[in-house]
Structures are given as C-alpha cells and as structure tokens.
Amino acid sequence: MAELTAVEQSLSRLRQGNEMYLAYGRSDGNVTAASRLRTARDGQKPFATVLACSDSRVIPEVVFGCGIGEIFVVRVAGNVVDPHQLGSIEYAAGHLGTPVTVVLGHTHCGAVDAAMEGHTDGYVGSITQEIQKAIGDTSDEHEACERNVRYNVEKIRKAFAEHPDLDGHEVVGAIYDIASGHIEWLHG
C-alpha cells in the first residue's frame, strides 16, 4: 500500500479532528502549559494552513481538534484573499512548510449575506465587493458561501502557481456548518 503524501496526511488529520469534534462535542487539541512551553522553545510546526472567516462562531482549532502549534490560522471577514492574507499563507507554506491551505467558509456568513444584500459602503465594502465578484447573482446563501470559497481557492492557486518554494502545495475548500459542526469538503 502506498504511503500517504504530506497533503493527504494533513487533510486526513483535519477530517479526523472534525469527526472527533462532532463525536464528543469538544476539541481534544493540546493546549496544555507543556505544549505552550514546547512550542515557545522549539517553535511552531503546523501541519496545515487555514484561511477562515473572522466570525466568532467559527474556531478552526476547535472544529479541527487541534492544539497549540498544529495549524496556522489566517482570519478575515468573509475568508477573502488580499495581499496580506497571501503573505501569511506564503509564510506558512514556504517558511513553516505547511503542505496544504484550507479555505474554510461557513454557513450563515454575515459578510456573504452583506454582499448579497448590496452593502458595499465603508471599509467593509472592500470585503463585500470582493465577495460580490465571487458569488455573482446567486440568491442561495449556501451556494454563495461555496462560490466564495471556490473563488478564493482559485485566487490562492493562481497567486502561487509559479512560486518557486511552493511546488506541490495544495489549496482546498471547505464549508463549516455552524449549526451541526460538520465540515463539508469541496471537490474540484
């Protein structure tokens, strides 16, 4: 039997972490003082990068069952990508060696809803206008969340397509259901 690639291992750990979270209703991620001290002394070695929405109901470390130093999380309303997020992902993948980035959208996303309702004023407009590009004219909330995730997956892939240090780095999309806690993995 073939050994799993680093990407496959990372995605398997994330899936298993979500299954444990669903089964037990809590995270078993190691957040002990010993873990904190170990990572302070030895540095971080995350196995995945997660670009997630800033929504307070979405806690990537918890829903993936991870502890201190296990995933590198980048958060911004609407899980949109701009140069700041790309720089963070580049750092995680290129410097820390994460083999995969997950763009994690979620159900009932306020930023997606605001984009669907045409709220484009103020600083939040930079986010909702970007989401509008992603979602087009759909009026289905779940479809809009999926489109937004897929759009940002493609933006990251395109940005790093020729990056010399990120050959083999994978970018995948997922949707977190804030009611059930289940993560739906998007394919393609």
Steps between C-alpha positions, in 0.01 A plus 500: 500500500630845406601740773287813534642827369547791739186662355297180550631463856408859584150473355448168678597659833258788439216263409566279802515804725159615376358149549627499859351845557164379367512179705595660832378857461835643601857528381773273625773731374799530731494843661693405813775703659748232390391544136521877530851478645613243241388722210653807665831315525494301172283721278186418310465214256143521370381225266246718314405859431136604538358821353178551696239764557533719809151394612508426873298179446778349287804386700728301268718355777190364674304370198813322374594369845838673502715647773781748531730509199308249285328724244592844370178703494442813293170673575314772316129573462361304207819292468606725212852521363707815453878553510506483882338158509716380211809611693387305806429188292834537321676520838322192634558292188843623402664557838310268733443228240124452515414280199135607473284810541130460575268788415231451764171674435192449713123505492316818599802717425423863576749628242345285226151610605612866493642452150176336385303795643724753323669654806818642353560818703780571742807288551290184498426585137847374405389161629142492370599626155752215474235251611258639240757414230506145635128435540353668194124526501412196711236551767565164668701554819674160499588527132637849561722371782627218275568737212690733731718214627569368149583852376757549776646151450563593137647840593753330728582231244552762229712723725736216585493305172856599411634544853839326522461397866141376483519223243260227612312723746127424473208734557157354579163638602256407773180628658440482876136465604464719809191309616621141465877548530553287188757600239405441137806460277467656156648309211628639175 
